[in-house]
């Protein structure tokens, strides 16, 4: 489990920083900063969603931050999946809008959470 926490933290940090550097550079040279910004949600968010799912199955489901993160981000992904399947529910159309506002903050806090779990919490098997 300690190996997963270490690998997960460095993977999350690398994807986040690499995409920011790549995205800003590409966005300025190709004049597509908005497209790169929207893709940031899917690239970084996708990695974090996979990490979140693995953590749920590893027994972190009782952690307060994991509950909060799931409450805030999972509805966004569900609505996006429904949209890709052409299943629209008008009452849920506000969820991606709040996701655009909260996702950058959740992304940074998720990386800090991964750091805290890797560096400061001893893992009991």
N, C-alpha and C positions, 0 to 999 in steps of 0.2 A: 504494500500500500504506500509506503514511503517513496518508493521508486515512481509510482504513478503520480503522487503529489508533486514531486520534483519535476518530472517530465511535463506534466500538465501545466505547471506554473511557467516553465521556460517556453513551452509551445505557445501558450496564450500571450505571453509578453512578446515573443518573436513575431507572431502573426500580427499583433496589434501595431507594433512599431514599424515592421516592414511594410505593412499596408499603408500606414500613414506616410512614410517616406516615399514609397512608390506612388501612392495616390496623389500626393501633392505635386511631385515631380511630373508625373504623367498629365495631371490635370492642368498644370500651367503650360506645358509645352503643347498639348493637344487642344487646349481651351475647352475641356470637358470636365471641369471641376465638379459640377453638379452631378453628372453621371457617376463619377468616381466616388463622390460622397454617398450617393444612394447605394452603390455597390458595397461600400464599407459596411453597411448594416448587414448585408447578407454574408459577406466573407467572415468578418470578425464574429458576428452573431451566430453564424453557423458553427464555427469552431466552439464557441462558448456553449451553444445548445447541446452539442455532442458531449462536451465535458460535463455539463450540468446533468445530463441523462446518466452518464457513467457514475457520477457522484451519488445520484439518487440510489442506484443499484448497489453502491458500495456501503450504504448505511449512513450517509450524510443527510438523509431526509429529515431528521429531527433538528438540524441546525437552523437557527432563526434566519440567517441570511439566505440559505437555500430556499426556504419557504417564501421569503420576500421576493427573491429573484424569480422564482417560478410563478408567483402571483402576478408579477409585473410583465414578464417577457413571454411566457407560454401562450397567453391569449393572442398576442401579436402574431406568433408563428401559426397558430390555428387558423386565424382569419386569413393569413396569406396563403395557406394551403387550400382553404375553402375557395379563395379567389382563383387559384390555379386550376381548381376542379370545376370552375364555373358555378359554384354554389354560393350565391350571395344572400346574405341576411342583412337587410338594411339597418336593423337595430345595432349591429356590430360594426358599422362603418367608421365609427369614431376611434376604434381601437388602434388601427395603424397610425392615426394622427398622434395619439398620445405616445405611441411607440417611437415616432420620429423625435419626440421631445425627450423621452426618458432613456432611450437606448444608449446614447453616448455616455451618460452618467453611470448607467448600469454596467456598461462595458468596462469602464475604468474601475469601478468598485469591485467588479468580479475579479479583475486581475489583482487588486489589492487583497481580496479575500483569499485567492489562491496563494498569494505570497504569505499571508498570515498562517494559513493551514500548513504550508510547506516548511516555513522557517521556525515558527514559534509553538506549534502544537506537537507534543510527542504523540506518536501514533501507537496505539495499543492494538495488538493483534489478538 
